Amino acid sequence: MNLTIPDEILQAGQLSAADIKRELAMLFLQKKALNVEQATQLADMQPVKFEQK
């Protein structure tokens, strides 16, 4: 699935695509919708760096 977020929205929130992916991964992990491995994949980060965030 692809999700399109208009550039204006990203600019208004001063967020990058990587920021959005990381925030979604953390949210889904908190809600227990994803496990740590899945959240790490969504965030496109190394597990150690993801856990540090």
PDB file of N, CA, C and O in Angstrom:
ATOM      1  N   MET A   1       0.846  -1.174   0.000  1.00  0.00           N
ATOM      2  CA  MET A   1       0.000   0.000   0.000  1.00  0.00           C
ATOM      3  C   MET A   1       0.892   1.238   0.000  1.00  0.00           C
ATOM      4  O   MET A   1       1.926   1.275   0.667  1.00  0.00           O
ATOM      5  N   ASN A   2       0.493   2.202  -0.725  1.00  0.00           N
ATOM      6  CA  ASN A   2       1.192   3.488  -0.738  1.00  0.00           C
ATOM      7  C   ASN A   2       0.321   4.531  -0.063  1.00  0.00           C
ATOM      8  O   ASN A   2      -0.903   4.525  -0.197  1.00  0.00           O
ATOM      9  N   LEU A   3       0.958   5.405   0.646  1.00  0.00           N
ATOM     10  CA  LEU A   3       0.279   6.505   1.314  1.00  0.00           C
ATOM     11  C   LEU A   3       0.913   7.792   0.829  1.00  0.00           C
ATOM     12  O   LEU A   3       2.130   7.961   0.907  1.00  0.00           O
ATOM     13  N   THR A   4       0.095   8.697   0.330  1.00  0.00           N
ATOM     14  CA  THR A   4       0.603   9.962  -0.170  1.00  0.00           C
ATOM     15  C   THR A   4       0.238  11.069   0.806  1.00  0.00           C
ATOM     16  O   THR A   4      -0.931  11.270   1.138  1.00  0.00           O
ATOM     17  N   ILE A   5       1.250  11.774   1.251  1.00  0.00           N
ATOM     18  CA  ILE A   5       1.048  12.920   2.133  1.00  0.00           C
ATOM     19  C   ILE A   5       1.540  14.137   1.367  1.00  0.00           C
ATOM     20  O   ILE A   5       2.706  14.198   0.977  1.00  0.00           O
ATOM     21  N   PRO A   6       0.665  15.102   1.152  1.00  0.00           N
ATOM     22  CA  PRO A   6       1.068  16.285   0.382  1.00  0.00           C
ATOM     23  C   PRO A   6       2.273  16.987   1.003  1.00  0.00           C
ATOM     24  O   PRO A   6       2.406  17.062   2.224  1.00  0.00           O
ATOM     25  N   ASP A   7       3.134  17.490   0.149  1.00  0.00           N
ATOM     26  CA  ASP A   7       4.328  18.199   0.604  1.00  0.00           C
ATOM     27  C   ASP A   7       3.977  19.357   1.523  1.00  0.00           C
ATOM     28  O   ASP A   7       4.721  19.654   2.458  1.00  0.00           O
ATOM     29  N   GLU A   8       2.857  20.010   1.269  1.00  0.00           N
ATOM     30  CA  GLU A   8       2.453  21.147   2.101  1.00  0.00           C
ATOM     31  C   GLU A   8       2.243  20.716   3.548  1.00  0.00           C
ATOM     32  O   GLU A   8       2.573  21.455   4.476  1.00  0.00           O
ATOM     33  N   ILE A   9       1.694  19.522   3.736  1.00  0.00           N
ATOM     34  CA  ILE A   9       1.447  19.004   5.086  1.00  0.00           C
ATOM     35  C   ILE A   9       2.774  18.708   5.779  1.00  0.00           C
ATOM     36  O   ILE A   9       2.966  19.054   6.945  1.00  0.00           O
ATOM     37  N   LEU A  10       3.686  18.065   5.051  1.00  0.00           N
ATOM     38  CA  LEU A  10       4.999  17.769   5.617  1.00  0.00           C
ATOM     39  C   LEU A  10       5.735  19.052   5.982  1.00  0.00           C
ATOM     40  O   LEU A  10       6.352  19.144   7.043  1.00  0.00           O
ATOM     41  N   GLN A  11       5.666  20.029   5.103  1.00  0.00           N
ATOM     42  CA  GLN A  11       6.341  21.300   5.360  1.00  0.00           C
ATOM     43  C   GLN A  11       5.714  22.021   6.544  1.00  0.00           C
ATOM     44  O   GLN A  11       6.427  22.594   7.367  1.00  0.00           O
ATOM     45  N   ALA A  12       4.397  22.000   6.639  1.00  0.00           N
ATOM     46  CA  ALA A  12       3.713  22.674   7.742  1.00  0.00           C
ATOM     47  C   ALA A  12       4.108  22.051   9.083  1.00  0.00           C
ATOM     48  O   ALA A  12       4.257  22.754  10.083  1.00  0.00           O
ATOM     49  N   GLY A  13       4.273  20.747   9.091  1.00  0.00           N
ATOM     50  CA  GLY A  13       4.668  20.068  10.318  1.00  0.00           C
ATOM     51  C   GLY A  13       6.162  19.956  10.491  1.00  0.00           C
ATOM     52  O   GLY A  13       6.643  19.389  11.472  1.00  0.00           O
ATOM     53  N   GLN A  14       6.899  20.500   9.534  1.00  0.00           N
ATOM     54  CA  GLN A  14       8.358  20.420   9.526  1.00  0.00           C
ATOM     55  C   GLN A  14       8.824  18.979   9.719  1.00  0.00           C
ATOM     56  O   GLN A  14       9.687  18.687  10.546  1.00  0.00           O
ATOM     57  N   LEU A  15       8.215  18.073   8.915  1.00  0.00           N
ATOM     58  CA  LEU A  15       8.502  16.650   8.997  1.00  0.00           C
ATOM     59  C   LEU A  15       9.010  16.126   7.663  1.00  0.00           C
ATOM     60  O   LEU A  15       8.624  16.611   6.599  1.00  0.00           O
ATOM     61  N   SER A  16       9.869  15.142   7.738  1.00  0.00           N
ATOM     62  CA  SER A  16      10.312  14.454   6.532  1.00  0.00           C
ATOM     63  C   SER A  16       9.539  13.139   6.418  1.00  0.00           C
ATOM     64  O   SER A  16       8.837  12.742   7.348  1.00  0.00           O
ATOM     65  N   ALA A  17       9.669  12.482   5.295  1.00  0.00           N
ATOM     66  CA  ALA A  17       9.029  11.173   5.119  1.00  0.00           C
ATOM     67  C   ALA A  17       9.572  10.187   6.153  1.00  0.00           C
ATOM     68  O   ALA A  17       8.821   9.370   6.685  1.00  0.00           O
ATOM     69  N   ALA A  18      10.867  10.262   6.438  1.00  0.00           N
ATOM     70  CA  ALA A  18      11.470   9.374   7.438  1.00  0.00           C
ATOM     71  C   ALA A  18      10.887   9.643   8.832  1.00  0.00           C
ATOM     72  O   ALA A  18      10.669   8.714   9.609  1.00  0.00           O
ATOM     73  N   ASP A  19      10.637  10.922   9.141  1.00  0.00           N
ATOM     74  CA  ASP A  19      10.021  11.275  10.430  1.00  0.00           C
ATOM     75  C   ASP A  19       8.636  10.653  10.549  1.00  0.00           C
ATOM     76  O   ASP A  19       8.286  10.104  11.593  1.00  0.00           O
ATOM     77  N   ILE A  20       7.858  10.738   9.493  1.00  0.00           N
ATOM     78  CA  ILE A  20       6.494  10.194   9.495  1.00  0.00           C
ATOM     79  C   ILE A  20       6.527   8.685   9.698  1.00  0.00           C
ATOM     80  O   ILE A  20       5.763   8.151  10.503  1.00  0.00           O
ATOM     81  N   LYS A  21       7.404   7.996   8.976  1.00  0.00           N
ATOM     82  CA  LYS A  21       7.515   6.545   9.110  1.00  0.00           C
ATOM     83  C   LYS A  21       7.899   6.153  10.532  1.00  0.00           C
ATOM     84  O   LYS A  21       7.347   5.203  11.087  1.00  0.00           O
ATOM     85  N   ARG A  22       8.844   6.884  11.122  1.00  0.00           N
ATOM     86  CA  ARG A  22       9.278   6.588  12.485  1.00  0.00           C
ATOM     87  C   ARG A  22       8.145   6.830  13.483  1.00  0.00           C
ATOM     88  O   ARG A  22       7.925   6.021  14.384  1.00  0.00           O
ATOM     89  N   GLU A  23       7.434   7.934  13.320  1.00  0.00           N
ATOM     90  CA  GLU A  23       6.328   8.254  14.233  1.00  0.00           C
ATOM     91  C   GLU A  23       5.208   7.220  14.130  1.00  0.00           C
ATOM     92  O   GLU A  23       4.646   6.809  15.145  1.00  0.00           O
ATOM     93  N   LEU A  24       4.887   6.801  12.914  1.00  0.00           N
ATOM     94  CA  LEU A  24       3.854   5.771  12.735  1.00  0.00           C
ATOM     95  C   LEU A  24       4.291   4.450  13.362  1.00  0.00           C
ATOM     96  O   LEU A  24       3.499   3.771  14.016  1.00  0.00           O
ATOM     97  N   ALA A  25       5.545   4.095  13.160  1.00  0.00           N
ATOM     98  CA  ALA A  25       6.061   2.846  13.727  1.00  0.00           C
ATOM     99  C   ALA A  25       5.954   2.871  15.248  1.00  0.00           C
ATOM    100  O   ALA A  25       5.536   1.883  15.851  1.00  0.00           O
ATOM    101  N   MET A  26       6.325   3.986  15.876  1.00  0.00           N
ATOM    102  CA  MET A  26       6.246   4.091  17.331  1.00  0.00           C
ATOM    103  C   MET A  26       4.797   4.049  17.815  1.00  0.00           C
ATOM    104  O   MET A  26       4.494   3.425  18.832  1.00  0.00           O
ATOM    105  N   LEU A  27       3.912   4.710  17.089  1.00  0.00           N
ATOM    106  CA  LEU A  27       2.497   4.701  17.452  1.00  0.00           C
ATOM    107  C   LEU A  27       1.921   3.297  17.381  1.00  0.00           C
ATOM    108  O   LEU A  27       1.244   2.852  18.308  1.00  0.00           O
ATOM    109  N   PHE A  28       2.191   2.593  16.277  1.00  0.00           N
ATOM    110  CA  PHE A  28       1.684   1.222  16.124  1.00  0.00           C
ATOM    111  C   PHE A  28       2.281   0.284  17.164  1.00  0.00           C
ATOM    112  O   PHE A  28       1.610  -0.642  17.619  1.00  0.00           O
ATOM    113  N   LEU A  29       3.528   0.513  17.541  1.00  0.00           N
ATOM    114  CA  LEU A  29       4.149  -0.300  18.580  1.00  0.00           C
ATOM    115  C   LEU A  29       3.469  -0.048  19.929  1.00  0.00           C
ATOM    116  O   LEU A  29       3.181  -0.992  20.665  1.00  0.00           O
ATOM    117  N   GLN A  30       3.217   1.211  20.251  1.00  0.00           N
ATOM    118  CA  GLN A  30       2.539   1.549  21.510  1.00  0.00           C
ATOM    119  C   GLN A  30       1.151   0.937  21.578  1.00  0.00           C
ATOM    120  O   GLN A  30       0.712   0.492  22.638  1.00  0.00           O
ATOM    121  N   LYS A  31       0.462   0.916  20.443  1.00  0.00           N
ATOM    122  CA  LYS A  31      -0.895   0.360  20.394  1.00  0.00           C
ATOM    123  C   LYS A  31      -0.894  -1.159  20.274  1.00  0.00           C
ATOM    124  O   LYS A  31      -1.949  -1.792  20.235  1.00  0.00           O
ATOM    125  N   LYS A  32       0.315  -1.740  20.216  1.00  0.00           N
ATOM    126  CA  LYS A  32       0.498  -3.174  20.078  1.00  0.00           C
ATOM    127  C   LYS A  32      -0.091  -3.713  18.774  1.00  0.00           C
ATOM    128  O   LYS A  32      -0.487  -4.875  18.682  1.00  0.00           O
ATOM    129  N   ALA A  33      -0.136  -2.834  17.771  1.00  0.00           N
ATOM    130  CA  ALA A  33      -0.580  -3.250  16.441  1.00  0.00           C
ATOM    131  C   ALA A  33       0.577  -3.884  15.674  1.00  0.00           C
ATOM    132  O   ALA A  33       0.363  -4.660  14.743  1.00  0.00           O
ATOM    133  N   LEU A  34       1.816  -3.545  16.076  1.00  0.00           N
ATOM    134  CA  LEU A  34       3.019  -4.134  15.484  1.00  0.00           C
ATOM    135  C   LEU A  34       3.937  -4.588  16.606  1.00  0.00           C
ATOM    136  O   LEU A  34       3.919  -4.038  17.707  1.00  0.00           O
ATOM    137  N   ASN A  35       4.744  -5.607  16.307  1.00  0.00           N
ATOM    138  CA  ASN A  35       5.775  -5.982  17.266  1.00  0.00           C
ATOM    139  C   ASN A  35       7.025  -5.154  16.963  1.00  0.00           C
ATOM    140  O   ASN A  35       7.040  -4.385  16.002  1.00  0.00           O
ATOM    141  N   VAL A  36       8.059  -5.305  17.765  1.00  0.00           N
ATOM    142  CA  VAL A  36       9.259  -4.485  17.613  1.00  0.00           C
ATOM    143  C   VAL A  36       9.895  -4.700  16.233  1.00  0.00           C
ATOM    144  O   VAL A  36      10.307  -3.739  15.583  1.00  0.00           O
ATOM    145  N   GLU A  37       9.973  -5.936  15.797  1.00  0.00           N
ATOM    146  CA  GLU A  37      10.583  -6.219  14.489  1.00  0.00           C
ATOM    147  C   GLU A  37       9.812  -5.537  13.362  1.00  0.00           C
ATOM    148  O   GLU A  37      10.414  -4.937  12.471  1.00  0.00           O
ATOM    149  N   GLN A  38       8.494  -5.627  13.398  1.00  0.00           N
ATOM    150  CA  GLN A  38       7.665  -5.002  12.361  1.00  0.00           C
ATOM    151  C   GLN A  38       7.785  -3.483  12.406  1.00  0.00           C
ATOM    152  O   GLN A  38       7.864  -2.837  11.362  1.00  0.00           O
ATOM    153  N   ALA A  39       7.799  -2.915  13.599  1.00  0.00           N
ATOM    154  CA  ALA A  39       7.921  -1.463  13.736  1.00  0.00           C
ATOM    155  C   ALA A  39       9.272  -0.988  13.216  1.00  0.00           C
ATOM    156  O   ALA A  39       9.372   0.063  12.583  1.00  0.00           O
ATOM    157  N   THR A  40      10.300  -1.769  13.489  1.00  0.00           N
ATOM    158  CA  THR A  40      11.636  -1.432  12.999  1.00  0.00           C
ATOM    159  C   THR A  40      11.664  -1.430  11.479  1.00  0.00           C
ATOM    160  O   THR A  40      12.270  -0.554  10.861  1.00  0.00           O
ATOM    161  N   GLN A  41      11.008  -2.410  10.885  1.00  0.00           N
ATOM    162  CA  GLN A  41      10.939  -2.468   9.419  1.00  0.00           C
ATOM    163  C   GLN A  41      10.182  -1.272   8.867  1.00  0.00           C
ATOM    164  O   GLN A  41      10.614  -0.663   7.889  1.00  0.00           O
ATOM    165  N   LEU A  42       9.055  -0.928   9.484  1.00  0.00           N
ATOM    166  CA  LEU A  42       8.275   0.221   9.031  1.00  0.00           C
ATOM    167  C   LEU A  42       9.091   1.512   9.135  1.00  0.00           C
ATOM    168  O   LEU A  42       9.056   2.353   8.236  1.00  0.00           O
ATOM    169  N   ALA A  43       9.815   1.656  10.226  1.00  0.00           N
ATOM    170  CA  ALA A  43      10.623   2.854  10.429  1.00  0.00           C
ATOM    171  C   ALA A  43      11.857   2.870   9.539  1.00  0.00           C
ATOM    172  O   ALA A  43      12.515   3.901   9.401  1.00  0.00           O
ATOM    173  N   ASP A  44      12.169   1.730   8.937  1.00  0.00           N
ATOM    174  CA  ASP A  44      13.349   1.594   8.069  1.00  0.00           C
ATOM    175  C   ASP A  44      14.614   1.986   8.826  1.00  0.00           C
ATOM    176  O   ASP A  44      15.454   2.746   8.343  1.00  0.00           O
ATOM    177  N   MET A  45      14.713   1.428  10.043  1.00  0.00           N
ATOM    178  CA  MET A  45      15.846   1.738  10.915  1.00  0.00           C
ATOM    179  C   MET A  45      16.452   0.447  11.438  1.00  0.00           C
ATOM    180  O   MET A  45      15.801  -0.598  11.449  1.00  0.00           O
ATOM    181  N   GLN A  46      17.690   0.528  11.865  1.00  0.00           N
ATOM    182  CA  GLN A  46      18.328  -0.584  12.552  1.00  0.00           C
ATOM    183  C   GLN A  46      17.651  -0.738  13.916  1.00  0.00           C
ATOM    184  O   GLN A  46      17.295   0.262  14.540  1.00  0.00           O
ATOM    185  N   PRO A  47      17.467  -1.983  14.392  1.00  0.00           N
ATOM    186  CA  PRO A  47      16.767  -2.179  15.672  1.00  0.00           C
ATOM    187  C   PRO A  47      17.345  -1.378  16.835  1.00  0.00           C
ATOM    188  O   PRO A  47      16.589  -0.823  17.633  1.00  0.00           O
ATOM    189  N   VAL A  48      18.649  -1.310  16.943  1.00  0.00           N
ATOM    190  CA  VAL A  48      19.254  -0.571  18.059  1.00  0.00           C
ATOM    191  C   VAL A  48      18.912   0.911  17.981  1.00  0.00           C
ATOM    192  O   VAL A  48      18.577   1.522  18.996  1.00  0.00           O
ATOM    193  N   LYS A  49      18.993   1.490  16.797  1.00  0.00           N
ATOM    194  CA  LYS A  49      18.675   2.919  16.645  1.00  0.00           C
ATOM    195  C   LYS A  49      17.201   3.177  16.897  1.00  0.00           C
ATOM    196  O   LYS A  49      16.837   4.193  17.489  1.00  0.00           O
ATOM    197  N   PHE A  50      16.344   2.255  16.447  1.00  0.00           N
ATOM    198  CA  PHE A  50      14.906   2.431  16.658  1.00  0.00           C
ATOM    199  C   PHE A  50      14.594   2.400  18.154  1.00  0.00           C
ATOM    200  O   PHE A  50      13.826   3.226  18.646  1.00  0.00           O
ATOM    201  N   GLU A  51      15.179   1.462  18.867  1.00  0.00           N
ATOM    202  CA  GLU A  51      14.910   1.350  20.302  1.00  0.00           C
ATOM    203  C   GLU A  51      15.452   2.555  21.064  1.00  0.00           C
ATOM    204  O   GLU A  51      14.911   2.909  22.112  1.00  0.00           O
ATOM    205  N   GLN A  52      16.506   3.191  20.563  1.00  0.00           N
ATOM    206  CA  GLN A  52      17.037   4.389  21.206  1.00  0.00           C
ATOM    207  C   GLN A  52      16.064   5.558  21.093  1.00  0.00           C
ATOM    208  O   GLN A  52      16.007   6.413  21.976  1.00  0.00           O
ATOM    209  N   LYS A  53      15.311   5.589  20.017  1.00  0.00           N
ATOM    210  CA  LYS A  53      14.331   6.676  19.813  1.00  0.00           C
ATOM    211  C   LYS A  53      13.186   6.474  20.762  1.00  0.00           C
ATOM    212  O   LYS A  53      12.244   7.266  20.771  1.00  0.00           O
TER     213      LYS A  53
END
